[in-house]
Amino acid sequence: MKTYTANEAKTRFGEFIDQAQREPVRVMRHDRVVGVMVSAQDYQAMRAFYADRLRHTMDKTADQAARAGLTDETLAALLADES
């Protein structure tokens, strides 16, 4: 992964964007990573991956809750409880 300082990223922005189309590019400020630029395609792939992972976790949790006896009515009552 190529690394740019924040100042380099600013002054060489065209090169920075071109590099990000090939691989993620790390941005450093004061010797710490402050950001990473990725291509739009990589960003969409990451969003899809994490959305799928969240969906799988939610489905698994819902299955476990159903096996434990949680019903829609019980859930509604728990969520409505203001105490």
C-alpha positions as CSV (number, residue, x, y, z in Angstrom):
1,M,0.0,0.0,0.0
2,K,1.4,3.4,-1.0
3,T,1.6,6.1,1.6
4,Y,1.3,9.8,1.2
5,T,1.6,12.6,3.7
6,A,-1.5,14.8,3.8
7,N,0.5,17.5,2.2
8,E,1.7,15.2,-0.6
9,A,-1.9,14.0,-1.2
10,K,-3.0,17.7,-1.5
11,T,-0.2,18.8,-3.8
12,R,-0.2,15.7,-6.0
13,F,-3.9,15.0,-5.9
14,G,-4.2,13.7,-9.5
15,E,-1.4,11.2,-8.9
16,F,-3.0,10.3,-5.6
17,I,-6.4,9.6,-7.2
18,D,-4.8,7.5,-10.0
19,Q,-2.9,5.4,-7.4
20,A,-6.1,4.8,-5.5
21,Q,-7.6,3.3,-8.6
22,R,-5.0,0.6,-8.5
23,E,-4.7,0.0,-4.7
24,P,-5.7,1.6,-1.4
25,V,-3.6,4.6,-0.6
26,R,-2.8,5.5,3.0
27,V,-2.7,9.2,4.2
28,M,-0.4,10.1,7.1
29,R,-0.4,13.2,9.2
30,H,2.0,13.7,12.1
31,D,3.2,10.1,11.8
32,R,-0.2,8.5,12.1
33,V,-2.7,7.2,9.6
34,V,-5.6,9.7,9.2
35,G,-7.3,8.1,6.2
36,V,-7.3,5.6,3.4
37,M,-8.5,6.3,-0.2
38,V,-9.9,3.4,-2.2
39,S,-11.4,3.3,-5.7
40,A,-15.2,3.6,-5.9
41,Q,-15.4,0.0,-7.0
42,D,-13.5,-1.2,-3.9
43,Y,-15.6,1.0,-1.7
44,Q,-18.8,-0.5,-3.1
45,A,-17.4,-4.0,-2.7
46,M,-16.6,-3.3,1.0
47,R,-20.1,-1.8,1.6
48,A,-21.7,-4.9,0.1
49,F,-19.5,-7.2,2.1
50,Y,-20.3,-5.5,5.4
51,A,-24.0,-5.2,4.6
52,D,-24.1,-9.0,3.9
53,R,-22.2,-9.7,7.1
54,L,-24.7,-7.5,9.1
55,R,-27.6,-9.3,7.4
56,H,-26.2,-12.7,8.3
57,T,-25.6,-11.6,11.9
58,M,-29.2,-10.3,12.2
59,D,-30.6,-13.5,10.7
60,K,-28.6,-15.6,13.1
61,T,-29.6,-13.5,16.0
62,A,-33.3,-13.6,15.0
63,D,-33.1,-17.4,14.7
64,Q,-31.5,-17.7,18.1
65,A,-34.2,-15.4,19.6
66,A,-37.0,-17.4,18.0
67,R,-35.5,-20.7,19.3
68,A,-35.4,-19.1,22.8
69,G,-39.1,-18.3,22.6
70,L,-39.1,-14.6,21.6
71,T,-42.2,-13.8,19.6
72,D,-43.2,-10.6,17.8
73,E,-45.7,-9.9,20.6
74,T,-43.1,-10.3,23.3
75,L,-40.6,-8.2,21.4
76,A,-43.2,-5.4,20.9
77,A,-44.0,-5.5,24.7
78,L,-40.3,-5.3,25.6
79,L,-39.8,-2.4,23.3
80,A,-42.9,-0.6,24.5
81,D,-41.9,-0.9,28.2
82,E,-40.8,2.5,29.4
83,S,-39.8,1.6,32.9
